[in-house]
Amino acid sequence: MTEKPSLEAMLRDIEAIAAQLEQNDLSLEASLALYQRGAALVEESRTLLEQAQFRLKEISGEQ
């Protein structure tokens, strides 16, 4: 079983992808692949944050 990356690791990867895309020296295909990977990481990060928010609400007794 593979371990999911931490939120911090995903954010570092997103920043690295953004920096690569800003270089403007990639092919269209490479740019699209990086963009797709970045979009997937953003979605995974958003899901993790939503789960954390839900857990915090449970802990604090909010509904």
N, CA, C and O atoms as a GROMACS GRO file, in nm:
protein
  252
    1MET      N    1   0.085  -0.119   0.000
    1MET     CA    2   0.000   0.000   0.000
    1MET      C    3   0.088   0.125   0.000
    1MET      O    4   0.180   0.136   0.081
    2THR      N    5   0.061   0.216  -0.090
    2THR     CA    6   0.141   0.337  -0.097
    2THR      C    7   0.083   0.443  -0.005
    2THR      O    8  -0.039   0.457   0.008
    3GLU      N    9   0.172   0.517   0.057
    3GLU     CA   10   0.130   0.622   0.149
    3GLU      C   11   0.098   0.748   0.070
    3GLU      O   12   0.172   0.786  -0.021
    4LYS      N   13  -0.012   0.814   0.106
    4LYS     CA   14  -0.049   0.939   0.038
    4LYS      C   15   0.047   1.049   0.081
    4LYS      O   16   0.091   1.053   0.196
    5PRO      N   17   0.081   1.138  -0.011
    5PRO     CA   18   0.170   1.248   0.026
    5PRO      C   19   0.099   1.345   0.120
    5PRO      O   20  -0.024   1.357   0.119
    6SER      N   21   0.176   1.412   0.201
    6SER     CA   22   0.120   1.510   0.294
    6SER      C   23   0.075   1.634   0.218
    6SER      O   24   0.114   1.656   0.104
    7LEU      N   25  -0.006   1.714   0.284
    7LEU     CA   26  -0.051   1.839   0.225
    7LEU      C   27   0.070   1.927   0.192
    7LEU      O   28   0.075   1.990   0.086
    8GLU      N   29   0.164   1.930   0.283
    8GLU     CA   30   0.283   2.013   0.262
    8GLU      C   31   0.362   1.968   0.139
    8GLU      O   32   0.410   2.051   0.062
    9ALA      N   33   0.374   1.837   0.121
    9ALA     CA   34   0.445   1.785   0.004
    9ALA      C   35   0.370   1.820  -0.124
    9ALA      O   36   0.432   1.856  -0.224
   10MET      N   37   0.238   1.809  -0.121
   10MET     CA   38   0.160   1.843  -0.240
   10MET      C   39   0.174   1.991  -0.273
   10MET      O   40   0.184   2.028  -0.390
   11LEU      N   41   0.172   2.077  -0.171
   11LEU     CA   42   0.187   2.220  -0.196
   11LEU      C   43   0.325   2.253  -0.253
   11LEU      O   44   0.336   2.338  -0.341
   12ARG      N   45   0.429   2.185  -0.205
   12ARG     CA   46   0.562   2.204  -0.262
   12ARG      C   47   0.564   2.163  -0.409
   12ARG      O   48   0.623   2.231  -0.493
   13ASP      N   49   0.499   2.050  -0.439
   13ASP     CA   50   0.493   2.004  -0.578
   13ASP      C   51   0.418   2.103  -0.667
   13ASP      O   52   0.458   2.128  -0.780
   14ILE      N   53   0.308   2.158  -0.615
   14ILE     CA   54   0.231   2.257  -0.691
   14ILE      C   55   0.317   2.379  -0.720
   14ILE      O   56   0.317   2.431  -0.832
   15GLU      N   57   0.391   2.425  -0.620
   15GLU     CA   58   0.480   2.540  -0.640
   15GLU      C   59   0.588   2.510  -0.743
   15GLU      O   60   0.620   2.595  -0.826
   16ALA      N   61   0.644   2.389  -0.739
   16ALA     CA   62   0.747   2.350  -0.835
   16ALA      C   63   0.690   2.345  -0.976
   16ALA      O   64   0.755   2.387  -1.072
   17ILE      N   65   0.570   2.293  -0.989
   17ILE     CA   66   0.505   2.286  -1.120
   17ILE      C   67   0.479   2.426  -1.174
   17ILE      O   68   0.503   2.453  -1.291
   18ALA      N   69   0.429   2.514  -1.088
   18ALA     CA   70   0.403   2.652  -1.130
   18ALA      C   71   0.532   2.719  -1.178
   18ALA      O   72   0.532   2.790  -1.278
   19ALA      N   73   0.641   2.696  -1.107
   19ALA     CA   74   0.770   2.754  -1.146
   19ALA      C   75   0.814   2.700  -1.282
   19ALA      O   76   0.865   2.775  -1.366
   20GLN      N   77   0.795   2.571  -1.304
   20GLN     CA   78   0.832   2.512  -1.432
   20GLN      C   79   0.748   2.570  -1.546
   20GLN      O   80   0.800   2.600  -1.654
   21LEU      N   81   0.619   2.587  -1.521
   21LEU     CA   82   0.531   2.641  -1.625
   21LEU      C   83   0.564   2.786  -1.657
   21LEU      O   84   0.545   2.831  -1.770
   22GLU      N   85   0.614   2.860  -1.559
   22GLU     CA   86   0.651   3.000  -1.581
   22GLU      C   87   0.778   3.014  -1.665
   22GLU      O   88   0.804   3.122  -1.718
   23GLN      N   89   0.856   2.909  -1.677
   23GLN     CA   90   0.982   2.914  -1.752
   23GLN      C   91   0.961   2.935  -1.902
   23GLN      O   92   1.047   2.992  -1.968
   24ASN      N   93   0.849   2.891  -1.954
   24ASN     CA   94   0.818   2.904  -2.097
   24ASN      C   95   0.915   2.831  -2.189
   24ASN      O   96   0.924   2.865  -2.307
   25ASP      N   97   0.986   2.732  -2.138
   25ASP     CA   98   1.079   2.658  -2.224
   25ASP      C   99   1.036   2.513  -2.243
   25ASP      O  100   1.115   2.428  -2.285
   26LEU      N  101   0.911   2.485  -2.212
   26LEU     CA  102   0.858   2.349  -2.225
   26LEU      C  103   0.778   2.335  -2.354
   26LEU      O  104   0.723   2.432  -2.406
   27SER      N  105   0.772   2.215  -2.402
   27SER     CA  106   0.685   2.189  -2.517
   27SER      C  107   0.540   2.199  -2.472
   27SER      O  108   0.509   2.197  -2.353
   28LEU      N  109   0.453   2.208  -2.569
   28LEU     CA  110   0.310   2.214  -2.538
   28LEU      C  111   0.267   2.089  -2.462
   28LEU      O  112   0.194   2.098  -2.363
   29GLU      N  113   0.311   1.974  -2.508
   29GLU     CA  114   0.273   1.848  -2.443
   29GLU      C  115   0.324   1.842  -2.299
   29GLU      O  116   0.251   1.801  -2.209
   30ALA      N  117   0.448   1.884  -2.278
   30ALA     CA  118   0.504   1.884  -2.143
   30ALA      C  119   0.428   1.982  -2.054
   30ALA      O  120   0.401   1.953  -1.938
   31SER      N  121   0.395   2.098  -2.108
   31SER     CA  122   0.319   2.198  -2.033
   31SER      C  123   0.182   2.144  -1.994
   31SER      O  124   0.138   2.162  -1.880
   32LEU      N  125   0.115   2.080  -2.088
   32LEU     CA  126  -0.017   2.024  -2.060
   32LEU      C  127  -0.009   1.915  -1.954
   32LEU      O  128  -0.095   1.908  -1.866
   33ALA      N  129   0.092   1.830  -1.963
   33ALA     CA  130   0.108   1.724  -1.864
   33ALA      C  131   0.133   1.781  -1.725
   33ALA      O  132   0.076   1.734  -1.627
   34LEU      N  133   0.219   1.883  -1.718
   34LEU     CA  134   0.245   1.947  -1.588
   34LEU      C  135   0.120   2.014  -1.535
   34LEU      O  136   0.088   2.003  -1.416
   35TYR      N  137   0.048   2.083  -1.622
   35TYR     CA  138  -0.076   2.150  -1.580
   35TYR      C  139  -0.175   2.048  -1.525
   35TYR      O  140  -0.239   2.071  -1.422
   36GLN      N  141  -0.188   1.937  -1.595
   36GLN     CA  142  -0.281   1.832  -1.552
   36GLN      C  143  -0.241   1.778  -1.415
   36GLN      O  144  -0.326   1.758  -1.328
   37ARG      N  145  -0.112   1.754  -1.396
   37ARG     CA  146  -0.063   1.705  -1.266
   37ARG      C  147  -0.088   1.809  -1.158
   37ARG      O  148  -0.131   1.774  -1.048
   38GLY      N  149  -0.063   1.935  -1.188
   38GLY     CA  150  -0.087   2.041  -1.091
   38GLY      C  151  -0.234   2.052  -1.053
   38GLY      O  152  -0.267   2.069  -0.936
   39ALA      N  153  -0.321   2.042  -1.152
   39ALA     CA  154  -0.465   2.049  -1.125
   39ALA      C  155  -0.509   1.933  -1.036
   39ALA      O  156  -0.593   1.951  -0.948
   40ALA      N  157  -0.454   1.815  -1.060
   40ALA     CA  158  -0.487   1.699  -0.977
   40ALA      C  159  -0.438   1.720  -0.834
   40ALA      O  160  -0.508   1.685  -0.738
   41LEU      N  161  -0.320   1.776  -0.819
   41LEU     CA  162  -0.266   1.803  -0.685
   41LEU      C  163  -0.350   1.908  -0.612
   41LEU      O  164  -0.373   1.896  -0.491
   42VAL      N  165  -0.396   2.009  -0.683
   42VAL     CA  166  -0.482   2.110  -0.622
   42VAL      C  167  -0.611   2.045  -0.572
   42VAL      O  168  -0.656   2.075  -0.461
   43GLU      N  169  -0.669   1.958  -0.652
   43GLU     CA  170  -0.793   1.890  -0.612
   43GLU      C  171  -0.768   1.800  -0.490
   43GLU      O  172  -0.849   1.798  -0.398
   44GLU      N  173  -0.658   1.726  -0.490
   44GLU     CA  174  -0.625   1.641  -0.375
   44GLU      C  175  -0.604   1.726  -0.250
   44GLU      O  176  -0.648   1.688  -0.142
   45SER      N  177  -0.538   1.839  -0.265
   45SER     CA  178  -0.514   1.929  -0.152
   45SER      C  179  -0.646   1.984  -0.099
   45SER      O  180  -0.667   1.991   0.022
   46ARG      N  181  -0.733   2.023  -0.190
   46ARG     CA  182  -0.864   2.076  -0.150
   46ARG      C  183  -0.943   1.970  -0.071
   46ARG      O  184  -1.006   2.002   0.029
   47THR      N  185  -0.938   1.847  -0.117
   47THR     CA  186  -1.007   1.738  -0.048
   47THR      C  187  -0.951   1.718   0.092
   47THR      O  188  -1.026   1.703   0.188
   48LEU      N  189  -0.818   1.718   0.104
   48LEU     CA  190  -0.756   1.704   0.236
   48LEU      C  191  -0.798   1.816   0.330
   48LEU      O  192  -0.827   1.792   0.447
   49LEU      N  193  -0.801   1.939   0.279
   49LEU     CA  194  -0.841   2.053   0.361
   49LEU      C  195  -0.987   2.043   0.403
   49LEU      O  196  -1.022   2.077   0.516
   50GLU      N  197  -1.073   1.999   0.313
   50GLU     CA  198  -1.214   1.982   0.347
   50GLU      C  199  -1.232   1.875   0.454
   50GLU      O  200  -1.313   1.891   0.545
   51GLN      N  201  -1.156   1.766   0.443
   51GLN     CA  202  -1.161   1.660   0.544
   51GLN      C  203  -1.114   1.712   0.679
   51GLN      O  204  -1.173   1.680   0.782
   52ALA      N  205  -1.008   1.791   0.679
   52ALA     CA  206  -0.957   1.847   0.804
   52ALA      C  207  -1.059   1.941   0.866
   52ALA      O  208  -1.079   1.941   0.988
   53GLN      N  209  -1.124   2.021   0.784
   53GLN     CA  210  -1.227   2.113   0.833
   53GLN      C  211  -1.342   2.035   0.896
   53GLN      O  212  -1.393   2.073   1.002
   54PHE      N  213  -1.384   1.927   0.832
   54PHE     CA  214  -1.491   1.844   0.885
   54PHE      C  215  -1.450   1.785   1.019
   54PHE      O  216  -1.529   1.784   1.114
   55ARG      N  217  -1.327   1.734   1.028
   55ARG     CA  218  -1.280   1.676   1.154
   55ARG      C  219  -1.275   1.780   1.265
   55ARG      O  220  -1.310   1.750   1.379
   56LEU      N  221  -1.232   1.902   1.232
   56LEU     CA  222  -1.228   2.007   1.333
   56LEU      C  223  -1.368   2.041   1.383
   56LEU      O  224  -1.388   2.064   1.502
   57LYS      N  225  -1.464   2.043   1.291
   57LYS     CA  226  -1.602   2.070   1.332
   57LYS      C  227  -1.654   1.958   1.422
   57LYS      O  228  -1.724   1.984   1.520
   58GLU      N  229  -1.619   1.833   1.390
   58GLU     CA  230  -1.660   1.721   1.475
   58GLU      C  231  -1.600   1.734   1.614
   58GLU      O  232  -1.669   1.713   1.713
   59ILE      N  233  -1.473   1.768   1.620
   59ILE     CA  234  -1.404   1.779   1.748
   59ILE      C  235  -1.463   1.890   1.833
   59ILE      O  236  -1.480   1.875   1.954
   60SER      N  237  -1.496   2.002   1.770
   60SER     CA  238  -1.548   2.116   1.844
   60SER      C  239  -1.698   2.105   1.870
   60SER      O  240  -1.756   2.190   1.939
   61GLY      N  241  -1.761   2.001   1.816
   61GLY     CA  242  -1.903   1.979   1.842
   61GLY      C  243  -1.996   2.054   1.749
   61GLY      O  244  -2.117   2.054   1.771
   62GLU      N  245  -1.943   2.118   1.646
   62GLU     CA  246  -2.027   2.188   1.549
   62GLU      C  247  -2.087   2.087   1.452
   62GLU      O  248  -2.032   1.979   1.431
   63GLN      N  249  -2.197   2.122   1.395
   63GLN     CA  250  -2.261   2.036   1.294
   63GLN      C  251  -2.264   2.103   1.162
   63GLN      O  252  -2.313   2.046   1.065
   0.00000   0.00000   0.00000
